[in-house]
Amino acid sequence: SVKFQGEPGVVTSTCLVDFDEVKAGQHSANPMLSLFSGVHNVVVVANARGAGGQGLVEVQSVTLDEVEIPRFVLELFVEKYLQPKYSNLGMESRFPLPSKVDTATVGLHKLTIIQK
């Protein structure tokens, strides 16, 4: 149940995440990563835009049950658990926009795309 809210250049997403499911089959001895267990409310704030057929999402902050997670801990989580499954995913992610979409602009509760 992911919800998105757009503001000019910024997307805020809110969801419920089961971290035990995300980490299934993977283990880490790093005690910092033990923070990511169980089911929690997660809010991600990211800058988002698209130009020249390429999209860019830059994560600015992540809160877990209303507590902001330090950036270095987020980077460690992404590297250990997300990138093995989704190699192109990171705190800054670039990706091709869908066919013929040249630009994508996030606005107040809307996304405007321009096709070529």
DSSP file (Angstrom, degrees, kcal/mol; ACC not computed):
  #  RESIDUE AA STRUCTURE BP1 BP2  ACC     N-H-->O    O-->H-N    N-H-->O    O-->H-N    TCO  KAPPA ALPHA  PHI   PSI    X-CA   Y-CA   Z-CA
    1    1 A S              0   0    0      0, 0.0     2,-0.4     0, 0.0    15,-0.1   0.000 360.0 360.0 360.0  71.4    0.0    0.0    0.0
    2    2 A V        -     0   0    0     13,-0.1     2,-0.4    11,-0.1    13,-0.2  -0.682 360.0-164.4 -86.2 135.4    2.4    2.7   -1.3
    3    3 A K  E     -A   14   0A   0     11,-2.5    11,-2.4    -2,-0.4     2,-0.4  -0.970   3.0-159.0-120.2 137.8    1.1    6.2   -1.4
    4    4 A F  E     -A   13   0A   0     -2,-0.4     2,-0.4     9,-0.2     9,-0.2  -0.915   7.4-171.7-117.5 142.8    2.9    9.0   -3.4
    5    5 A Q  E     -A   12   0A   0      7,-2.1     7,-2.7    -2,-0.4     2,-0.4  -0.998  13.3-151.0-132.0 129.0    2.6   12.7   -2.9
    6    6 A G  E     +A   11   0A   0     -2,-0.4   103,-2.1     5,-0.2     5,-0.2  -0.826  19.5 168.0-106.0 140.0    4.2   15.1   -5.4
    7    7 A E  E >   -A   10   0A   0      3,-2.7     3,-2.5    -2,-0.4     2,-0.1  -0.884  62.2 -58.6-131.2 163.3    5.5   18.6   -4.9
    8    8 A P  T 3  S-     0   0    0      0, 0.0    99,-0.2     0, 0.0     3,-0.1  -0.230 123.0 -15.1 -51.5 112.4    7.6   20.5   -7.4
    9    9 A G  T 3  S+     0   0    0     97,-2.1    39,-1.9     1,-0.1     2,-0.4   0.421 122.2  93.9  76.5  -0.4   10.6   18.3   -8.0
   10   10 A V  E <   -AB   7  47A   0     -3,-2.5    -3,-2.7    37,-0.2     2,-0.4  -0.978  51.3-166.4-131.2 136.5   10.0   16.2   -4.9
   11   11 A V  E     -AB   6  46A   0     35,-3.0    35,-2.5    -2,-0.4     2,-0.5  -0.982   5.1-165.1-118.9 131.5    8.2   12.9   -4.4
   12   12 A T  E     -AB   5  45A   0     -7,-2.7    -7,-2.1    -2,-0.4     2,-0.4  -0.972   8.9-169.6-114.1 125.2    7.2   11.6   -0.9
   13   13 A S  E     -AB   4  44A   0     31,-2.7    31,-2.6    -2,-0.5     2,-0.4  -0.931   5.0-167.0-117.8 142.3    6.2    8.0   -0.6
   14   14 A T  E     +AB   3  43A   0    -11,-2.4   -11,-2.5    -2,-0.4     2,-0.3  -0.986  21.7 146.0-126.1 133.2    4.7    6.3    2.4
   15   15 A C  E     - B   0  42A   0     27,-2.4    27,-3.2    -2,-0.4     2,-0.5  -0.978  47.5-109.7-158.1 169.0    4.3    2.6    2.9
   16   16 A L  E     - B   0  41A   0     -2,-0.3     2,-0.4    25,-0.2    25,-0.2  -0.940  38.3-164.8-104.5 123.9    4.4   -0.3    5.3
   17   17 A V  E     - B   0  40A   0     23,-2.8    23,-2.3    -2,-0.5     2,-0.9  -0.939  19.9-151.8-119.7 132.5    7.5   -2.5    4.8
   18   18 A D  E >>  - B   0  39A   0     -2,-0.4     4,-1.7    21,-0.2     3,-0.7  -0.846  15.6-174.4 -96.5  96.0    8.1   -6.0    6.1
   19   19 A F  H 3> S+     0   0    0     19,-2.4     4,-2.5    -2,-0.9    -1,-0.2   0.780  79.2  63.2 -67.0 -27.3   11.9   -5.9    6.4
   20   20 A D  H 34 S+     0   0    0     18,-0.4     4,-0.3     1,-0.2    -1,-0.3   0.876 105.9  46.5 -63.8 -35.1   12.1   -9.6    7.3
   21   21 A E  H X4 S+     0   0    0     -3,-0.7     3,-0.9     2,-0.2    -2,-0.2   0.900 111.3  51.1 -70.9 -41.2   10.7  -10.4    3.9
   22   22 A V  H 3< S+     0   0    0     -4,-1.7    -2,-0.2     1,-0.2    -1,-0.2   0.895 115.7  42.1 -61.7 -39.7   13.1   -8.0    2.2
   23   23 A K  T >< S+     0   0    0     -4,-2.5     3,-2.5    -5,-0.1    -1,-0.2   0.392  82.4 142.5 -89.5   2.7   16.1   -9.6    4.0
   24   24 A A  T <  S+     0   0    0     -3,-0.9     3,-0.1    -4,-0.3    -3,-0.1  -0.167  74.6   9.2 -50.9 128.4   14.9  -13.2    3.5
   25   25 A G  T 3  S+     0   0    0      1,-0.2     2,-0.4     0, 0.0    -1,-0.3   0.429 111.6  96.0  83.1  -0.8   17.8  -15.5    2.8
   26   26 A Q    <   -     0   0    0     -3,-2.5     2,-0.3     2,-0.0    -1,-0.2  -0.953  50.4-171.9-124.6 143.8   20.5  -12.9    3.6
   27   27 A H        -     0   0    0     -2,-0.4     2,-0.3    -3,-0.1    -3,-0.0  -0.940   4.6-169.7-132.9 154.1   22.3  -12.3    6.9
   28   28 A S        -     0   0    0     -2,-0.3    -2,-0.0     2,-0.1    52,-0.0  -0.997  22.0-152.8-144.2 140.9   24.7   -9.7    8.2
   29   29 A A        +     0   0    0     -2,-0.3    -1,-0.1     4,-0.0     5,-0.0   0.497  67.4 111.5 -85.8  -5.0   26.8   -9.5   11.3
   30   30 A N    >   -     0   0    0      1,-0.2     3,-1.1     2,-0.0     4,-0.4  -0.592  60.2-153.4 -74.2 117.7   26.6   -5.7   11.3
   31   31 A P  G >  S+     0   0    0      0, 0.0     3,-1.0     0, 0.0     4,-0.3   0.745  89.5  68.9 -65.5 -22.5   24.5   -4.6   14.3
   32   32 A M  G >  S+     0   0    0      1,-0.2     3,-1.2     2,-0.2     4,-0.2   0.857  94.7  56.1 -61.9 -33.9   23.4   -1.4   12.5
   33   33 A L  G X  S+     0   0    0     -3,-1.1     3,-1.5     1,-0.2    -1,-0.2   0.625  85.0  79.8 -77.2 -11.8   21.4   -3.5   10.1
   34   34 A S  G <  S+     0   0    0     -3,-1.0    -1,-0.2    -4,-0.4    -2,-0.2   0.709  77.9  74.7 -66.4 -17.5   19.4   -5.1   12.9
   35   35 A L  G <  S+     0   0    0     -3,-1.2     2,-1.4    -4,-0.3    -1,-0.3   0.817  84.1  70.7 -58.2 -31.7   17.4   -1.9   12.9
   36   36 A F  S <  S+     0   0    0     -3,-1.5     2,-0.3    -4,-0.2    -1,-0.2  -0.598  75.2 108.0 -93.9  76.5   15.8   -3.2    9.8
   37   37 A S        +     0   0    0     -2,-1.4     2,-0.1    -3,-0.1    -3,-0.0  -0.983  59.6  16.8-145.3 155.2   13.6   -6.0   11.1
   38   38 A G  S    S-     0   0    0     -2,-0.3   -19,-2.4   -20,-0.1     2,-0.5  -0.284  99.6 -45.7  79.4-169.5    9.9   -6.5   11.5
   39   39 A V  E     +B   18   0A   0    -21,-0.2     2,-0.3   -20,-0.1   -21,-0.2  -0.877  65.9 167.6-105.5 128.6    7.1   -4.4    9.9
   40   40 A H  E     -B   17   0A   0    -23,-2.3   -23,-2.8    -2,-0.5     2,-0.5  -0.958  40.4-109.0-141.0 154.6    7.4   -0.6   10.0
   41   41 A N  E     -B   16   0A   0     -2,-0.3    24,-3.0   -25,-0.2     2,-0.4  -0.741  41.0-167.0 -80.1 129.2    6.0    2.6    8.5
   42   42 A V  E     -BC  15  64A   0    -27,-3.2   -27,-2.4    -2,-0.5     2,-0.4  -0.969  13.4-169.9-125.1 135.5    8.5    4.0    6.1
   43   43 A V  E     -BC  14  63A   0     20,-2.1    20,-2.6    -2,-0.4     2,-0.5  -0.994   6.6-169.8-124.3 125.8    8.5    7.5    4.5
   44   44 A V  E     -BC  13  62A   0    -31,-2.6   -31,-2.7    -2,-0.4     2,-0.5  -0.961   4.7-165.1-117.3 130.2   11.0    8.3    1.7
   45   45 A V  E     +BC  12  61A   0     16,-2.6    15,-3.2    -2,-0.5    16,-1.8  -0.968  20.6 167.2-114.0 126.8   11.5   11.8    0.4
   46   46 A A  E     -BC  11  59A   0    -35,-2.5   -35,-3.0    -2,-0.5     2,-0.3  -0.992  38.1-123.4-141.6 145.4   13.3   12.0   -2.9
   47   47 A N  E     -BC  10  58A   0     11,-2.6    11,-2.6    -2,-0.3     2,-0.4  -0.694  39.1-175.1 -77.8 140.6   14.1   14.6   -5.6
   48   48 A A  E     + C   0  57A   0    -39,-1.9    58,-0.5    -2,-0.3     2,-0.3  -0.998  14.8 140.9-145.1 138.2   12.8   13.2   -9.0
   49   49 A R  E     -DC 105  56A   0      7,-2.1     7,-2.9    -2,-0.4     2,-0.4  -0.978  27.8-145.7-163.2 166.8   13.1   14.4  -12.5
   50   50 A G  E     +DC 104  55A   0     54,-1.9    54,-1.7    -2,-0.3     2,-0.3  -0.993  22.1 158.4-143.8 137.4   13.5   13.3  -16.1
   51   51 A A  E >   + C   0  54A   0      3,-2.4     3,-1.7    -2,-0.4    52,-0.2  -0.981  63.8  14.7-155.6 145.6   15.3   14.9  -19.0
   52   52 A G  T 3  S-     0   0    0     -2,-0.3    51,-0.2     1,-0.3    50,-0.1   0.814 130.1 -57.9  61.1  30.9   16.7   13.6  -22.3
   53   53 A G  T 3  S+     0   0    0     49,-2.7    44,-2.9     1,-0.2     2,-0.4   0.517 116.6 108.5  78.9   4.5   15.0   10.3  -22.0
   54   54 A Q  E <   -CE  51  96A   0     -3,-1.7    -3,-2.4    48,-0.4     2,-0.3  -0.943  55.3-149.7-119.0 136.9   16.7    9.6  -18.6
   55   55 A G  E     -CE  50  95A   0     40,-3.8    40,-1.8    -2,-0.4     2,-0.4  -0.747   9.6-165.4 -99.3 151.1   15.1    9.6  -15.1
   56   56 A L  E     -CE  49  94A   0     -7,-2.9    -7,-2.1    -2,-0.3     2,-0.4  -0.988   7.7-177.8-139.2 127.9   16.9   10.5  -11.9
   57   57 A V  E     -CE  48  93A   0     36,-2.3    36,-2.9    -2,-0.4     2,-0.5  -0.995   4.4-172.1-124.9 124.3   15.7    9.8   -8.4
   58   58 A E  E     -CE  47  92A   0    -11,-2.6   -11,-2.6    -2,-0.4     2,-0.3  -0.954  20.1-137.0-119.9 111.9   17.9   11.1   -5.5
   59   59 A V  E     +C   46   0A   0     32,-3.1   -13,-0.3    -2,-0.5     3,-0.1  -0.504  23.6 177.3 -69.5 127.2   16.8    9.9   -2.0
   60   60 A Q  E     -     0   0A   0    -15,-3.2     2,-0.3     1,-0.4   -14,-0.2   0.800  62.1  -8.4 -98.5 -39.7   17.0   12.8    0.5
   61   61 A S  E     -C   45   0A   0    -16,-1.8   -16,-2.6     2,-0.0     2,-0.4  -0.995  49.3-159.0-158.0 155.6   15.7   11.2    3.6
   62   62 A V  E     -C   44   0A   0      7,-0.4     7,-2.9    -2,-0.3     2,-0.4  -0.995  10.7-164.4-136.6 130.1   14.1    8.0    5.0
   63   63 A T  E     -CF  43  68A   0    -20,-2.6   -20,-2.1    -2,-0.4     2,-0.5  -0.935   5.3-158.8-115.3 143.2   12.1    7.8    8.2
   64   64 A L  E >  S-CF  42  67A   0      3,-2.7     3,-1.3    -2,-0.4   -22,-0.2  -0.972  83.3 -19.2-120.2 111.9   11.3    4.5   10.0
   65   65 A D  T 3  S-     0   0    0    -24,-3.0    -1,-0.2    -2,-0.5   -23,-0.1   0.914 130.6 -51.1  50.7  46.0    8.3    4.9   12.4
   66   66 A E  T 3  S+     0   0    0    -25,-0.3     2,-0.5     1,-0.2    -1,-0.2   0.573 116.0 114.8  71.0  14.0    8.9    8.7   12.4
   67   67 A V  E <   -F   64   0A   0     -3,-1.3    -3,-2.7     0, 0.0     2,-0.2  -0.967  67.5-126.4-113.5 123.0   12.7    8.4   13.2
   68   68 A E  E     -F   63   0A   0     -2,-0.5    -5,-0.3    -5,-0.2     3,-0.0  -0.483  20.8-135.2 -70.9 133.9   15.1    9.6   10.5
   69   69 A I        -     0   0    0     -7,-2.9    -7,-0.4    -2,-0.2     5,-0.1  -0.747  24.8-109.6 -89.6 130.5   17.6    7.0    9.5
   70   70 A P    >>  -     0   0    0      0, 0.0     4,-1.9     0, 0.0     3,-0.7  -0.295  26.3-121.2 -58.7 143.4   21.2    8.2    9.1
   71   71 A R  H 3> S+     0   0    0      1,-0.3     4,-2.7     2,-0.2     5,-0.2   0.872 110.0  55.2 -56.6 -42.7   22.4    8.3    5.5
   72   72 A F  H 3> S+     0   0    0      1,-0.2     4,-1.8     2,-0.2    -1,-0.3   0.843 107.8  50.2 -64.3 -31.1   25.3    6.0    6.1
   73   73 A V  H <> S+     0   0    0     -3,-0.7     4,-2.4     2,-0.2    -1,-0.2   0.899 110.5  50.0 -71.3 -40.4   23.0    3.3    7.5
   74   74 A L  H  X S+     0   0    0     -4,-1.9     4,-2.9     2,-0.2     5,-0.2   0.930 109.9  50.4 -60.6 -45.6   20.7    3.7    4.5
   75   75 A E  H  X S+     0   0    0     -4,-2.7     4,-2.4     1,-0.2    -1,-0.2   0.890 110.4  50.1 -61.2 -39.6   23.6    3.3    2.1
   76   76 A L  H  X S+     0   0    0     -4,-1.8     4,-2.5    -5,-0.2     5,-0.2   0.916 111.6  48.2 -63.6 -44.4   24.7    0.1    4.0
   77   77 A F  H  X>S+     0   0    0     -4,-2.4     4,-2.9     2,-0.2     5,-0.9   0.929 112.6  48.2 -61.9 -46.5   21.1   -1.3    3.8
   78   78 A V  I  X>S+     0   0    0     -4,-2.9     5,-3.0     1,-0.2     4,-0.7   0.930 114.4  46.2 -60.3 -46.4   20.8   -0.5    0.1
   79   79 A E  I  <5S+     0   0    0     -4,-2.4    -1,-0.2    -5,-0.2    -2,-0.2   0.900 119.8  38.8 -63.8 -42.0   24.3   -2.1   -0.6
   80   80 A K  I  <5S+     0   0    0     -4,-2.5    -2,-0.2    -5,-0.2    -1,-0.2   0.888 133.0  14.0 -79.2 -40.6   23.6   -5.2    1.5
   81   81 A Y  I  <5S+     0   0    0     -4,-2.9     4,-0.3    -5,-0.2    -3,-0.2   0.790 127.3  37.3-112.0 -34.0   20.0   -6.0    0.7
   82   82 A L  I >X<S+     0   0    0     -5,-0.9     4,-3.0    -4,-0.7     3,-0.9   0.907 108.6  54.8 -91.5 -44.5   18.6   -4.1   -2.2
   83   83 A Q  T 34<S+     0   0    0     -5,-3.0    -4,-0.1     1,-0.3    -1,-0.1   0.819  99.8  61.0 -65.2 -30.8   21.4   -4.0   -4.8
   84   84 A P  T 34 S+     0   0    0      0, 0.0    -1,-0.3     0, 0.0     3,-0.2   0.850 118.7  31.0 -61.5 -29.3   22.0   -7.7   -4.9
   85   85 A K  T <4 S+     0   0    0     -3,-0.9     2,-0.4    -4,-0.3    -2,-0.2   0.802 135.0  28.2 -93.1 -35.0   18.4   -8.0   -6.1
   86   86 A Y    ><  -     0   0    0     -4,-3.0     3,-2.1     1,-0.1    -1,-0.2  -0.790  68.6-175.4-131.5  85.5   18.1   -4.7   -8.0
   87   87 A S  T 3  S+     0   0    0     -2,-0.4    -1,-0.1     1,-0.3    -4,-0.1   0.723  81.5  53.8 -61.2 -25.3   21.6   -3.8   -9.2
   88   88 A N  T 3  S+     0   0    0      5,-0.0     2,-0.4     2,-0.0     6,-0.3   0.342  89.0 100.6 -91.9   8.1   20.6   -0.4  -10.7
   89   89 A L    <   +     0   0    0     -3,-2.1     2,-0.3    -7,-0.1    -3,-0.1  -0.759  43.0 126.8 -97.8 138.2   19.0    0.8   -7.4
   90   90 A G  S    S-     0   0    0     -2,-0.4     3,-0.2    -8,-0.1   -31,-0.1  -0.918  75.3 -71.6-164.1-170.9   20.7    3.1   -5.0
   91   91 A M  S    S+     0   0    0      1,-0.3   -32,-3.1    -2,-0.3     2,-0.4   0.770 132.2  33.5 -68.6 -24.7   20.4    6.4   -3.1
   92   92 A E  E    S-E   58   0A   0    -34,-0.2     2,-0.5     2,-0.0    -1,-0.3  -0.982  83.9-174.9-128.2 119.3   20.8    8.0   -6.5
   93   93 A S  E     -E   57   0A   0    -36,-2.9   -36,-2.3    -2,-0.4     2,-0.4  -0.961   9.7-169.6-123.6 129.8   19.2    6.0   -9.3
   94   94 A R  E     +E   56   0A   0     -2,-0.5   -38,-0.2    -6,-0.3    -2,-0.0  -0.906  17.9 160.7-112.3 143.9   19.3    6.7  -13.0
   95   95 A F  E     -E   55   0A   0    -40,-1.8   -40,-3.8    -2,-0.4     2,-0.2  -0.990  42.6 -93.5-158.7 154.1   17.2    4.9  -15.5
   96   96 A P  E     -E   54   0A   0      0, 0.0   -42,-0.3     0, 0.0     3,-0.1  -0.531  41.0-125.7 -72.4 138.0   15.8    5.1  -19.0
   97   97 A L        -     0   0    0    -44,-2.9     3,-0.2    -2,-0.2     4,-0.1  -0.429  44.0 -77.8 -73.9 158.7   12.3    6.7  -19.3
   98   98 A P  S >  S-     0   0    0      0, 0.0     3,-2.5     0, 0.0    -1,-0.2  -0.104  74.3 -59.6 -55.5 158.2    9.7    4.7  -21.1
   99   99 A S  T 3  S+     0   0    0      1,-0.3     3,-0.1    -3,-0.1   -46,-0.0  -0.061 122.1   1.0 -44.7 129.6    9.8    4.7  -24.9
  100  100 A K  T 3  S+     0   0    0      1,-0.2    16,-2.8    -3,-0.2     2,-0.6   0.372  93.2 129.3  71.3  -1.2    9.4    8.1  -26.5
  101  101 A V  E <   + G   0 115A   0     -3,-2.5    14,-0.3    14,-0.2    -1,-0.2  -0.761  27.8 173.0 -84.4 121.3    9.2    9.9  -23.1
  102  102 A D  E     +     0   0A   0     12,-3.2   -49,-2.7    -2,-0.6   -48,-0.4   0.872  60.7  14.8 -95.0 -46.8   11.7   12.7  -23.2
  103  103 A T  E     - G   0 114A   0     11,-1.5    11,-2.2   -52,-0.2     2,-0.4  -0.948  53.9-167.5-132.8 153.0   11.0   14.7  -20.0
  104  104 A A  E     -DG  50 113A   0    -54,-1.7   -54,-1.9    -2,-0.3     2,-0.5  -0.984   9.2-170.8-138.6 126.3    9.2   14.0  -16.7
  105  105 A T  E     -DG  49 112A   0      7,-2.9     7,-2.8    -2,-0.4     2,-0.4  -0.974  15.0-142.7-124.9 123.3    8.4   16.8  -14.3
  106  106 A V  E     + G   0 111A   0    -58,-0.5   -97,-2.1    -2,-0.5     5,-0.2  -0.705  31.0 167.9 -84.2 129.8    7.0   16.3  -10.8
  107  107 A G  E >   - G   0 110A   0      3,-3.2     3,-1.1    -2,-0.4     2,-0.9  -0.586  50.3 -48.1-126.0-170.1    4.6   19.0   -9.7
  108  108 A L  T 3  S-     0   0    0      1,-0.3  -101,-0.3    -2,-0.2     3,-0.1  -0.530 122.6 -26.7 -67.9 104.0    2.0   19.5   -7.0
  109  109 A H  T 3  S+     0   0    0   -103,-2.1     2,-0.3    -2,-0.9    -1,-0.3   0.740 128.5  81.5  60.3  27.8    0.1   16.2   -7.0
  110  110 A K  E <   -G  107   0A   0     -3,-1.1    -3,-3.2     2,-0.0     2,-0.4  -0.991  63.0-144.2-154.9 161.4    0.9   15.6  -10.7
  111  111 A L  E     -G  106   0A   0     -2,-0.3     2,-0.5    -5,-0.2    -5,-0.2  -0.998  16.7-159.8-127.3 124.3    3.5   14.3  -13.1
  112  112 A T  E     -G  105   0A   0     -7,-2.8    -7,-2.9    -2,-0.4     2,-0.3  -0.918  10.8-172.7-107.5 126.8    3.9   16.0  -16.5
  113  113 A I  E     -G  104   0A   0     -2,-0.5     2,-0.5    -9,-0.2    -9,-0.2  -0.895  12.1-154.7-118.2 150.5    5.6   14.1  -19.3
  114  114 A I  E     -G  103   0A   0    -11,-2.2   -12,-3.2    -2,-0.3   -11,-1.5  -0.992  12.5-157.7-123.2 126.8    6.6   15.2  -22.7
  115  115 A Q  E      G  101   0A   0     -2,-0.5   -14,-0.2   -14,-0.3   -15,-0.1  -0.735 360.0 360.0-102.2 151.4    6.9   12.6  -25.5
  116  116 A K              0   0    0    -16,-2.8   -15,-0.1    -2,-0.3    -1,-0.1   0.330 360.0 360.0-119.6 360.0    9.0   13.0  -28.6
